[in-house]
């Protein structure tokens, strides 16, 4: 029987990773809805370590624009595209996140196969 609510802590370290902790990221499942709260560096590796599928994530919530909370996001988005994602991804966070992501994805010549929908918290 699947529990209706589950949180997997992927990282709790601030600013830089340590041997035992990664920057901020939490994977949340509520019924059949999957959220990622923050996406620090190394989040993809932590998802793999805990056998969590990145393609199930529908919502990414970025709390604020300190790097340890979002530096893993461009890599996560491009990996989702490389693995054939077609479903839209909803990113909720500060308005300044969108131009940052747009520039990184454009300069990195990323080919994103799905729509990214931004919702702003400020």
Secondary structure, 3 states (H helix, E strand, C coil): CCCCEEEEEEECECCCCCCCCCECEEEEEECCEEEEECCCCCHHHHHHHCCCCHHHCCEEECCCCCHHHCCCHHHHHHHHHHCCCCCCEEEEECCHHHHHHHHHHHHCCCCCCCCEEEEECC
